[in-house]
Amino acid sequence: NFDDFDPFMREPGVHLRWVRHPHQLGSPAAVILPGTKATLADLSWLRSMGWDRAIKEAAAKGAQIIGVCGGLQMLGITIRDSDGVEAAAGSASAGLGMLQVETSFCRDKETSQAVLQVATEYIDGYEIHAGVSSRDAQTRPFGRVVRRSGRVVDVEDGAISRDGAIWGTYLHGLFHHDGFRRRWLQDLGWDG
């Protein structure tokens, strides 16, 4: 789902980099973990490359850490695959532990056009995930899904840390919303 990040390419003064190794990270204003079709395998790869440490070090230096879909799942505490949706039945892994979120994969995949309310903004996008995530009682949702496939719903989405520096959502297309994207970039120090 790399098209989630296309809108950044059009913003003057925004430098978006795809990095494959932690030594390429530098000192970014934000690190975004994209969606994936293989969350557990990609989380294992991430650890084997040392990304877990690099992401936590970036957060400690003040970078915002964002997870979209599978990236949200990775930022959580635990990922379970009891039914073998992505991996062997009964598989589980500790997440990065940066958000108080637990994810369980299920055979029913959520695929829908969706509208997410974040504060006072309504953002059109889509969901495509096989996981269900829950937060602890002290962790706020990132937003609320208010419409799915044309139906009115009221479903909490994602999670945000107490200080707002780490957050994740299941909504793809979030950054295509000009107002949200530009306000977020300004929070990072962009003066576009």
C-alpha positions as a Markdown table, in Angstrom:
| # | Residue | x | y | z |
|---|---|---|---|---|
| 1 | Asn | 0.0 | 0.0 | 0.0 |
| 2 | Phe | 2.8 | 2.4 | -0.8 |
| 3 | Asp | 0.3 | 4.7 | -2.6 |
| 4 | Asp | -0.6 | 5.9 | 0.9 |
| 5 | Phe | 2.5 | 8.1 | 0.7 |
| 6 | Asp | 2.2 | 9.5 | -2.9 |
| 7 | Pro | 0.7 | 12.8 | -1.7 |
| 8 | Phe | 3.9 | 13.7 | 0.2 |
| 9 | Met | 5.8 | 13.7 | -3.1 |
| 10 | Arg | 3.8 | 16.7 | -4.3 |
| 11 | Glu | 4.4 | 18.8 | -1.2 |
| 12 | Pro | 7.2 | 21.4 | -1.6 |
| 13 | Gly | 9.9 | 21.0 | 1.0 |
| 14 | Val | 8.8 | 17.5 | 2.2 |
| 15 | His | 11.6 | 15.0 | 1.9 |
| 16 | Leu | 10.1 | 11.4 | 1.8 |
| 17 | Arg | 12.6 | 8.6 | 1.9 |
| 18 | Trp | 12.2 | 4.9 | 1.6 |
| 19 | Val | 14.9 | 3.3 | 3.7 |
| 20 | Arg | 15.7 | -0.4 | 3.7 |
| 21 | His | 18.3 | -0.5 | 6.4 |
| 22 | Pro | 18.4 | 1.2 | 9.9 |
| 23 | His | 21.8 | 2.9 | 9.1 |
| 24 | Gln | 20.0 | 4.9 | 6.4 |
| 25 | Leu | 17.4 | 6.4 | 8.8 |
| 26 | Gly | 19.2 | 9.5 | 10.0 |
| 27 | Ser | 17.2 | 11.9 | 12.1 |
| 28 | Pro | 13.7 | 12.0 | 10.5 |
| 29 | Ala | 10.8 | 14.1 | 11.8 |
| 30 | Ala | 8.6 | 11.0 | 11.5 |
| 31 | Val | 8.8 | 7.3 | 10.7 |
| 32 | Ile | 5.9 | 5.6 | 9.0 |
| 33 | Leu | 5.4 | 1.9 | 9.1 |
| 34 | Pro | 3.2 | 1.0 | 6.0 |
| 35 | Gly | 0.6 | -1.7 | 5.6 |
| 36 | Thr | 1.6 | -5.2 | 4.8 |
| 37 | Lys | 0.0 | -8.5 | 3.8 |
| 38 | Ala | 2.4 | -10.4 | 6.1 |
| 39 | Thr | 2.5 | -8.7 | 9.4 |
| 40 | Leu | 4.2 | -11.4 | 11.4 |
| 41 | Ala | 6.8 | -12.2 | 8.8 |
| 42 | Asp | 7.5 | -8.5 | 8.2 |
| 43 | Leu | 7.8 | -7.9 | 12.0 |
| 44 | Ser | 10.3 | -10.8 | 12.2 |
| 45 | Trp | 12.3 | -9.3 | 9.3 |
| 46 | Leu | 12.1 | -5.8 | 10.9 |
| 47 | Arg | 13.7 | -7.3 | 14.1 |
| 48 | Ser | 16.3 | -9.2 | 12.2 |
| 49 | Met | 17.5 | -6.0 | 10.5 |
| 50 | Gly | 17.6 | -4.0 | 13.8 |
| 51 | Trp | 14.7 | -1.8 | 12.9 |
| 52 | Asp | 13.0 | -2.3 | 16.3 |
| 53 | Arg | 15.9 | -0.6 | 18.0 |
| 54 | Ala | 16.2 | 2.1 | 15.3 |
| 55 | Ile | 12.5 | 3.0 | 15.5 |
| 56 | Lys | 12.6 | 3.3 | 19.3 |
| 57 | Glu | 15.7 | 5.4 | 19.1 |
| 58 | Ala | 14.1 | 7.7 | 16.6 |
| 59 | Ala | 11.1 | 8.1 | 18.9 |
| 60 | Ala | 13.4 | 8.8 | 21.8 |
| 61 | Lys | 15.0 | 11.6 | 19.7 |
| 62 | Gly | 11.6 | 13.2 | 19.1 |
| 63 | Ala | 10.4 | 11.6 | 15.8 |
| 64 | Gln | 6.8 | 10.8 | 15.5 |
| 65 | Ile | 6.1 | 7.1 | 14.8 |
| 66 | Ile | 3.1 | 6.3 | 12.7 |
| 67 | Gly | 1.6 | 2.9 | 11.7 |
| 68 | Val | -0.9 | 2.3 | 8.9 |
| 69 | Cys | -2.8 | -1.0 | 9.1 |
| 70 | Gly | -0.1 | -3.7 | 9.5 |
| 71 | Gly | 2.2 | -0.9 | 10.8 |
| 72 | Leu | -0.4 | -0.2 | 13.5 |
| 73 | Gln | -0.4 | -3.9 | 14.4 |
| 74 | Met | 3.4 | -4.0 | 14.6 |
| 75 | Leu | 3.5 | -1.0 | 17.0 |
| 76 | Gly | 1.3 | -2.9 | 19.5 |
| 77 | Ile | 2.1 | -5.2 | 22.3 |
| 78 | Thr | 1.0 | -8.6 | 20.9 |
| 79 | Ile | -0.1 | -10.1 | 17.6 |
| 80 | Arg | -1.9 | -13.4 | 17.6 |
| 81 | Asp | -2.8 | -15.7 | 14.7 |
| 82 | Ser | -4.8 | -18.5 | 16.4 |
| 83 | Asp | -6.5 | -19.6 | 13.2 |
| 84 | Gly | -3.5 | -19.5 | 10.9 |
| 85 | Val | -4.6 | -16.6 | 8.8 |
| 86 | Glu | -1.1 | -15.3 | 8.0 |
| 87 | Ala | 1.2 | -17.9 | 9.7 |
| 88 | Ala | 0.9 | -21.3 | 11.3 |
| 89 | Ala | -2.1 | -21.7 | 13.5 |
| 90 | Gly | -1.3 | -20.6 | 17.1 |
| 91 | Ser | 1.5 | -18.3 | 16.0 |
| 92 | Ala | 2.0 | -15.2 | 18.1 |
| 93 | Ser | 4.6 | -12.5 | 18.4 |
| 94 | Ala | 5.4 | -9.6 | 20.7 |
| 95 | Gly | 4.9 | -6.3 | 18.8 |
| 96 | Leu | 7.2 | -3.3 | 19.2 |
| 97 | Gly | 5.3 | -2.3 | 22.4 |
| 98 | Met | 5.0 | 1.3 | 21.5 |
| 99 | Leu | 1.2 | 1.4 | 21.6 |
| 100 | Gln | -1.0 | -0.4 | 24.1 |
| 101 | Val | -2.7 | -2.5 | 21.4 |
| 102 | Glu | -3.3 | -6.2 | 21.0 |
| 103 | Thr | -4.2 | -7.7 | 17.6 |
| 104 | Ser | -5.8 | -11.0 | 16.8 |
| 105 | Phe | -6.1 | -12.2 | 13.2 |
| 106 | Cys | -9.4 | -13.5 | 12.1 |
| 107 | Arg | -10.5 | -15.2 | 8.9 |
| 108 | Asp | -13.1 | -12.5 | 8.1 |
| 109 | Lys | -11.2 | -9.7 | 6.3 |
| 110 | Glu | -12.4 | -6.2 | 6.6 |
| 111 | Thr | -12.5 | -4.7 | 3.1 |
| 112 | Ser | -14.5 | -1.5 | 2.8 |
| 113 | Gln | -14.6 | 2.1 | 1.7 |
| 114 | Ala | -14.7 | 4.0 | 5.0 |
| 115 | Val | -14.9 | 7.5 | 6.5 |
| 116 | Leu | -12.8 | 8.2 | 9.6 |
| 117 | Gln | -13.5 | 11.0 | 11.9 |
| 118 | Val | -10.4 | 12.4 | 13.5 |
| 119 | Ala | -11.2 | 15.3 | 15.8 |
| 120 | Thr | -13.5 | 17.5 | 13.6 |
| 121 | Glu | -12.3 | 16.2 | 10.3 |
| 122 | Tyr | -13.9 | 13.5 | 8.1 |
| 123 | Ile | -11.5 | 11.6 | 6.0 |
| 124 | Asp | -12.4 | 9.2 | 3.1 |
| 125 | Gly | -10.3 | 6.1 | 2.7 |
| 126 | Tyr | -10.5 | 2.4 | 2.8 |
| 127 | Glu | -9.8 | -0.5 | 5.1 |
| 128 | Ile | -8.3 | -3.9 | 4.1 |
| 129 | His | -7.2 | -6.0 | 7.0 |
| 130 | Ala | -7.6 | -9.4 | 8.7 |
| 131 | Gly | -6.8 | -8.2 | 12.2 |
| 132 | Val | -8.9 | -6.9 | 15.0 |
| 133 | Ser | -7.1 | -4.7 | 17.4 |
| 134 | Ser | -8.1 | -3.7 | 20.9 |
| 135 | Arg | -6.6 | -1.0 | 23.2 |
| 136 | Asp | -6.2 | -0.9 | 26.9 |
| 137 | Ala | -8.5 | 1.4 | 28.8 |
| 138 | Gln | -6.0 | 4.3 | 29.1 |
| 139 | Thr | -5.2 | 4.4 | 25.4 |
| 140 | Arg | -7.3 | 6.7 | 23.2 |
| 141 | Pro | -8.5 | 5.6 | 19.7 |
| 142 | Phe | -6.9 | 7.6 | 16.9 |
| 143 | Gly | -10.4 | 8.2 | 15.4 |
| 144 | Arg | -13.8 | 6.8 | 14.8 |
| 145 | Val | -15.0 | 5.0 | 11.6 |
| 146 | Val | -18.4 | 6.7 | 11.0 |
| 147 | Arg | -19.2 | 5.1 | 7.6 |
| 148 | Arg | -18.3 | 1.7 | 6.1 |
| 149 | Ser | -19.4 | 0.7 | 2.6 |
| 150 | Gly | -22.2 | 3.3 | 2.7 |
| 151 | Arg | -23.5 | 2.2 | 6.1 |
| 152 | Val | -23.5 | 4.5 | 9.1 |
| 153 | Val | -21.3 | 2.9 | 11.9 |
| 154 | Asp | -19.6 | 4.0 | 15.0 |
| 155 | Val | -16.4 | 2.0 | 15.5 |
| 156 | Glu | -13.2 | 3.2 | 17.3 |
| 157 | Asp | -10.1 | 3.0 | 15.1 |
| 158 | Gly | -6.4 | 2.7 | 15.9 |
| 159 | Ala | -4.6 | 4.2 | 18.9 |
| 160 | Ile | -2.7 | 7.2 | 19.9 |
| 161 | Ser | -0.1 | 7.5 | 22.7 |
| 162 | Arg | -0.7 | 9.9 | 25.6 |
| 163 | Asp | 1.7 | 12.4 | 24.2 |
| 164 | Gly | 0.4 | 12.1 | 20.6 |
| 165 | Ala | 3.8 | 11.2 | 19.2 |
| 166 | Ile | 3.0 | 7.6 | 18.3 |
| 167 | Trp | -0.2 | 6.7 | 16.5 |
| 168 | Gly | -1.7 | 4.2 | 14.2 |
| 169 | Thr | -4.8 | 3.6 | 12.1 |
| 170 | Tyr | -6.4 | 1.0 | 9.9 |
| 171 | Leu | -7.5 | 3.7 | 7.3 |
| 172 | His | -5.6 | 3.7 | 4.1 |
| 173 | Gly | -5.7 | 7.0 | 2.2 |
| 174 | Leu | -5.4 | 9.1 | 5.2 |
| 175 | Phe | -2.6 | 11.2 | 3.8 |
| 176 | His | -4.6 | 11.9 | 0.6 |
| 177 | His | -6.8 | 14.2 | 2.6 |
| 178 | Asp | -5.1 | 17.6 | 2.0 |
| 179 | Gly | -6.2 | 19.3 | 5.2 |
| 180 | Phe | -5.2 | 16.4 | 7.5 |
| 181 | Arg | -1.8 | 15.8 | 5.8 |
| 182 | Arg | -0.8 | 19.5 | 5.8 |
| 183 | Arg | -1.8 | 20.0 | 9.4 |
| 184 | Trp | 0.2 | 17.0 | 10.4 |
| 185 | Leu | 3.2 | 18.1 | 8.4 |
| 186 | Gln | 3.0 | 21.5 | 10.1 |
| 187 | Asp | 3.0 | 19.8 | 13.5 |
| 188 | Leu | 6.3 | 18.2 | 12.3 |
| 189 | Gly | 7.7 | 21.7 | 11.5 |
| 190 | Trp | 6.9 | 21.9 | 7.8 |
| 191 | Asp | 6.3 | 25.5 | 6.7 |
| 192 | Gly | 4.8 | 24.8 | 3.3 |
